[in-house]
Amino acid sequence: MRYRIPRRNGPTGDKLGGVAQSSEPARAIEALVDALADLLEECADVFLEGLPTSLETSPGSAWAADRTAWKTAYESDDVAGWVSETSAIYLAESAHLLRAFATLLRSHRVFAAQDIIVRSVIERVGHVNWILDHRISSEQRAARAGLELAASFYTYREALHLLDADGGARGDLRVEARAQQRQLEQWLDVVQPPENECDNTSAPTGDVRRWVVAGERFPTLTGSAEHALEHGGIAKIAAQGTYAGLSGFSHPNVAFSREHRTIDEGGHITFRYDRESIEKAVRMALLSFADGVKHWVGYYDSDQVRVIERLDDIAGRLDARA
């Protein structure tokens, strides 16, 4: 089994994979892929290189208003830390994933990995957009950021438990996680459903992903995709379908793999990706990431005009490649 360097089938072919019958189409498609890689890296650099490490926010920003409200209501600045850490880390991770996508494209090989990368970007941006949604209140944002951190602790601790990790490290993490849970319970209305919803005598669940905090529920991964794609004009059902497709290509699935799989003349399993599928993947990753960055600079009111103009310029050049 092997992956082939992407080539057109011939002068008029539109599939990538196999060996081109003409060198000119091969050079043309490789030039296109390299140009898309340049755009991905440029978009990643907007966040990783183009924004100050220390945010300069305006007094009238949504961030400033929320922070004042949280300090007044909870007599703590911890919620601000939850929001800042989550949004910045997920965007930074997404930016590095864009760089990885660019490297993948420039290799002119192994395009099957593109769906895994795009899926990872969408999941992270979805959580950023969910927390920084301009339509919600300060309390809702506190609940969402609190749920995000609590769920992160929960899944990390679960992994350490299954791996039988060092007891001291697990103990320190347990103390930190429970302290954060107590903050949620002290500051916000928390509903813990029973562990066994079919048993009225069941104890409340410790799985924070099932908690309801100030009316907010932790989103599923499909729900995250809805938050990541909605501003790109992809409606709820279409976003769910898009995420289902990305998941199908990311997980072991023989039926999904048939869309790109073929057998070459030597009997080798080869994977072919046409121009449209590659451009679509780049578009979803780049534009959803750009939307997340716009949410971020809009919320913090940090260099909004310059950043948004640069992102829109990149998006415009991407459209010109379509």
Phi and psi in degrees as a GROMACS rama.xvg file:
@    title "Ramachandran Plot"
@    xaxis  label "Phi"
@    yaxis  label "Psi"
@TYPE xy
-155.209  161.567  ARG-2
-102.552  141.122  TYR-3
-101.05  152.579  ARG-4
-60.115  130.525  ILE-5
-59.8671  128.475  PRO-6
-141.049  157.018  ARG-7
-77.7847  152.294  ARG-8
-66.116  -31.1373  ASN-9
-172.056  -172.427  GLY-10
-57.1357  -29.83  PRO-11
-114.105  5.90905  THR-12
-73.0663  157.753  GLY-13
-125.489  14.169  ASP-14
-102.212  145.687  LYS-15
-101.39  136.643  LEU-16
128.669  164.778  GLY-17
70.3006  -153.674  GLY-18
-123.909  130.356  VAL-19
-70.4902  145.463  ALA-20
-86.2256  -13.4536  GLN-21
-135.936  136.598  SER-22
-73.6063  -26.9038  SER-23
-65.6685  -48.4545  GLU-24
-59.8589  -36.4637  PRO-25
-62.0838  -44.7448  ALA-26
-65.0973  -36.3825  ARG-27
-66.7345  -44.6025  ALA-28
-70.4975  -35.1571  ILE-29
-66.6778  -36.2139  GLU-30
-64.9826  -39.7655  ALA-31
-63.3927  -47.495  LEU-32
-61.4054  -40.6577  VAL-33
-65.0897  -37.0013  ASP-34
-66.6367  -39.1262  ALA-35
-64.3122  -37.8593  LEU-36
-62.3465  -40.2074  ALA-37
-60.2717  -41.936  ASP-38
-66.2686  -39.5435  LEU-39
-61.4131  -44.7617  LEU-40
-66.9866  -39.1179  GLU-41
-63.7297  -40.2729  GLU-42
-66.5254  -41.4688  CYS-43
-61.4571  -38.8677  ALA-44
-67.0871  -24.9692  ASP-45
-55.5056  -41.0097  VAL-46
-87.6127  -45.3781  PHE-47
-75.3395  -33.0237  LEU-48
-116.669  -25.0894  GLU-49
-95.7719  -3.79535  GLY-50
-113.313  145.32  LEU-51
-66.4267  145.937  PRO-52
-67.8988  -27.3226  THR-53
-111.645  111.671  SER-54
-66.3058  136.804  LEU-55
-110.024  100.804  GLU-56
-102.546  154.783  THR-57
-84.8193  151.472  SER-58
-60.645  -24.0045  PRO-59
-93.2212  9.73117  GLY-60
-72.7383  158.518  SER-61
-61.371  -35.2347  ALA-62
-59.5912  -46.8243  TRP-63
-64.0525  -41.242  ALA-64
-65.3444  -44.4697  ALA-65
-62.8252  -43.3676  ASP-66
-63.5466  -39.4611  ARG-67
-63.5951  -43.7014  THR-68
-63.5194  -41.2304  ALA-69
-67.5401  -41.9332  TRP-70
-63.0547  -37.5427  LYS-71
-69.5276  -44.7771  THR-72
-76.9673  -38.1312  ALA-73
-113.866  -5.17358  TYR-74
52.0938  41.1083  GLU-75
-157.259  152.86  SER-76
-103.633  11.6208  ASP-77
-65.6738  -37.1139  ASP-78
-61.5824  -39.4118  VAL-79
-58.6179  -38.1251  ALA-80
-66.0102  -39.0341  GLY-81
-61.4007  -45.8489  TRP-82
-65.2057  -46.7076  VAL-83
-64.6919  -47.061  SER-84
-63.0024  -48.5533  GLU-85
-60.9993  -51.1816  THR-86
-66.8112  -42.7949  SER-87
-68.9921  -42.4042  ALA-88
-65.518  -44.6214  ILE-89
-66.4858  -35.854  TYR-90
-70.8026  -38.1746  LEU-91
-63.4552  -44.1603  ALA-92
-61.2345  -42.0633  GLU-93
-64.1182  -38.676  SER-94
-62.9294  -41.4299  ALA-95
-68.2713  -31.3045  HIS-96
-66.152  -36.6119  LEU-97
-62.5853  -40.5951  LEU-98
-62.8818  -39.7071  ARG-99
-63.7505  -39.7772  ALA-100
-61.5551  -42.5808  PHE-101
-61.6076  -43.3228  ALA-102
-62.2606  -41.0487  THR-103
-60.309  -46.4055  LEU-104
-62.646  -42.2851  LEU-105
-67.4975  -20.9869  ARG-106
-71.4011  -19.4891  SER-107
58.6807  30.1727  HIS-108
-146.135  167.733  ARG-109
53.2771  47.9792  VAL-110
-68.7979  -14.7105  PHE-111
-60.0471  -22.741  ALA-112
-77.6051  -10.3606  ALA-113
-62.9497  -35.7671  GLN-114
-67.1975  -34.8044  ASP-115
-65.0717  -41.5174  ILE-116
-66.7514  -47.7428  ILE-117
-61.3693  -42.2852  VAL-118
-59.5954  -42.6992  ARG-119
-65.287  -38.5922  SER-120
-64.2836  -47.6427  VAL-121
-61.9569  -40.5899  ILE-122
-60.9449  -45.5281  GLU-123
-69.7053  -45.1876  ARG-124
-62.6261  -36.4255  VAL-125
-58.6832  -39.9184  GLY-126
-70.8963  -36.1145  HIS-127
-62.2939  -49.2637  VAL-128
-63.5944  -35.5373  ASN-129
-62.4119  -42.9925  TRP-130
-77.0055  -38.9192  ILE-131
-94.2538  9.17751  LEU-132
-50.2814  123.44  ASP-133
-72.5552  -9.92894  HIS-134
-87.3576  -4.26047  ARG-135
-104.813  165.516  ILE-136
-85.4118  170.679  SER-137
-60.3987  -40.0083  SER-138
-65.4548  -43.07  GLU-139
-62.5129  -39.8339  GLN-140
-65.6088  -39.3136  ARG-141
-61.4061  -42.6075  ALA-142
-64.5764  -43.5946  ALA-143
-67.5517  -44.2594  ARG-144
-65.6455  -38.0147  ALA-145
-65.2672  -41.5368  GLY-146
-63.7177  -40.2483  LEU-147
-59.5124  -47.5487  GLU-148
-68.4706  -42.6666  LEU-149
-62.6884  -41.0439  ALA-150
-66.9868  -35.6766  ALA-151
-64.2398  -45.8562  SER-152
-57.4348  -45.4967  PHE-153
-60.6116  -50.0979  TYR-154
-70.2217  -33.264  THR-155
-67.546  -44.7341  TYR-156
-63.7475  -38.1128  ARG-157
-62.2045  -41.6358  GLU-158
-63.99  -44.1368  ALA-159
-62.0403  -38.6667  LEU-160
-62.3694  -47.0255  HIS-161
-65.5339  -29.9189  LEU-162
-85.8632  -2.14778  LEU-163
54.1267  50.0853  ASP-164
-70.1634  171.637  ALA-165
-53.793  130.672  ASP-166
-64.4227  -33.9546  GLY-167
-64.3904  -45.6367  GLY-168
-64.5829  -40.4031  ALA-169
-66.01  -36.2102  ARG-170
-65.985  -43.4476  GLY-171
-61.2846  -41.54  ASP-172
-67.4247  -38.2046  LEU-173
-61.3537  -42.3532  ARG-174
-61.8018  -45.0998  VAL-175
-66.148  -42.6871  GLU-176
-65.4007  -42.6522  ALA-177
-69.2441  -33.2781  ARG-178
-64.4334  -39.8558  ALA-179
-69.3874  -36.2488  GLN-180
-63.7374  -39.2998  GLN-181
-63.8657  -35.1635  ARG-182
-62.4805  -44.3222  GLN-183
-58.3665  -45.9417  LEU-184
-68.4695  -30.2169  GLU-185
-79.128  -38.5487  GLN-186
-92.9393  -26.3091  TRP-187
-133.711  159.649  LEU-188
-75.3544  118.525  ASP-189
-117.507  127.551  VAL-190
-112.597  121.219  VAL-191
-107.703  108.601  GLN-192
-66.7602  160.708  PRO-193
-64.8936  150.345  PRO-194
-56.6601  -44.7961  GLU-195
-111.231  104.4  ASN-196
-68.3623  -12.0822  GLU-197
-91.9983  -0.754699  CYS-198
-124.311  111.244  ASP-199
-65.2151  -19.2859  ASN-200
-93.5991  1.04121  THR-201
-67.2013  143.232  SER-202
-68.9126  155.313  ALA-203
-59.167  143.085  PRO-204
-71.429  144.265  THR-205
-91.4184  -3.11461  GLY-206
-78.2476  101.093  ASP-207
-65.3468  -17.8698  VAL-208
-66.5519  -15.667  ARG-209
-101.613  -3.70788  ARG-210
-71.0505  156.188  TRP-211
-116.836  115.737  VAL-212
-115.344  116.39  VAL-213
50.1071  38.9545  ALA-214
82.3597  -1.56406  GLY-215
-99.4065  140.055  GLU-216
-115.497  144.66  ARG-217
-66.6652  129.805  PHE-218
-74.1626  146.986  PRO-219
-70.842  169.442  THR-220
-64.424  -36.087  LEU-221
-64.6994  -40.0788  THR-222
-62.2203  -36.8057  GLY-223
-61.5664  -40.7144  SER-224
-62.1194  -36.9458  ALA-225
-61.294  -43.0615  GLU-226
-67.6172  -31.7675  HIS-227
-75.777  -31.0927  ALA-228
-105.522  -12.9678  LEU-229
-62.3083  -35.8573  GLU-230
-76.8013  -9.15898  HIS-231
-91.2536  9.82606  GLY-232
83.7472  10.8  GLY-233
-94.5276  106.393  ILE-234
-66.6354  170.113  ALA-235
-51.7707  -54.512  LYS-236
-65.2808  -40.6235  ILE-237
-64.8234  -37.3528  ALA-238
-65.1296  -40.5295  ALA-239
-62.7819  -41.416  GLN-240
-66.8574  -39.2533  GLY-241
-61.7183  -44.8955  THR-242
-67.1155  -37.7066  TYR-243
-61.916  -39.5003  ALA-244
-65.6328  -45.4919  GLY-245
-60.9693  -38.9219  LEU-246
-67.7957  -37.7819  SER-247
-61.7947  -40.9302  GLY-248
-77.1265  -21.6543  PHE-249
-84.603  -29.0222  SER-250
-99.2281  162.177  HIS-251
-61.1038  118.329  PRO-252
-160.388  105.702  ASN-253
-62.281  -39.5932  VAL-254
-64.4489  -44.5913  ALA-255
-63.0735  -39.5911  PHE-256
-65.2209  -21.3233  SER-257
-63.3264  -23.6321  ARG-258
-64.6371  -27.6395  GLU-259
-119.072  -5.90998  HIS-260
-94.0285  141.39  ARG-261
-148.61  167.68  THR-262
-112.84  124.698  ILE-263
-83.4541  -179.238  ASP-264
-63.3953  -20.2359  GLU-265
-94.443  3.88794  GLY-266
83.8728  10.6203  GLY-267
-86.0716  142.463  HIS-268
-75.436  124.794  ILE-269
-126.947  148.707  THR-270
-116.223  127.744  PHE-271
-114.271  135.566  ARG-272
-127.843  123.644  TYR-273
-82.1635  168.663  ASP-274
-56.0934  -42.1579  ARG-275
-63.5663  -42.4308  GLU-276
-67.4754  -35.8261  SER-277
-70.1561  -45.3367  ILE-278
-62.603  -39.1417  GLU-279
-63.8995  -41.5546  LYS-280
-64.6073  -44.3356  ALA-281
-62.0052  -42.3759  VAL-282
-62.3931  -45.0625  ARG-283
-63.7262  -44.4243  MET-284
-67.1537  -47.9473  ALA-285
-69.0351  -47.4894  LEU-286
-73.3727  -34.5701  LEU-287
-67.8436  -39.7134  SER-288
-62.2586  -44.7789  PHE-289
-59.6674  -38.5567  ALA-290
-64.2861  -40.5789  ASP-291
-62.5671  -41.0429  GLY-292
-66.1302  -38.7303  VAL-293
-63.3107  -40.4654  LYS-294
-58.4536  -42.2125  HIS-295
-66.4467  -52.0119  TRP-296
-69.268  -29.5047  VAL-297
-68.2993  -40.5064  GLY-298
-67.2549  -45.4215  TYR-299
-86.2186  -9.67002  TYR-300
52.4108  50.1399  ASP-301
-113.853  103.61  SER-302
57.5521  39.0508  ASP-303
-57.4036  -51.3275  GLN-304
-60.0983  -49.7015  VAL-305
-63.427  -44.8288  ARG-306
-65.6098  -45.4173  VAL-307
-66.672  -38.7423  ILE-308
-62.0392  -40.6861  GLU-309
-67.6995  -42.3342  ARG-310
-64.7869  -40.6495  LEU-311
-66.1233  -34.8958  ASP-312
-64.2171  -43.0062  ASP-313
-63.4975  -42.9913  ILE-314
-62.45  -39.1384  ALA-315
-63.5382  -40.0137  GLY-316
-70.8162  -30.0788  ARG-317
-65.683  -44.279  LEU-318
-59.9983  -36.3061  ASP-319
-66.0328  -21.2043  ALA-320
-83.4749  -14.9192  ARG-321
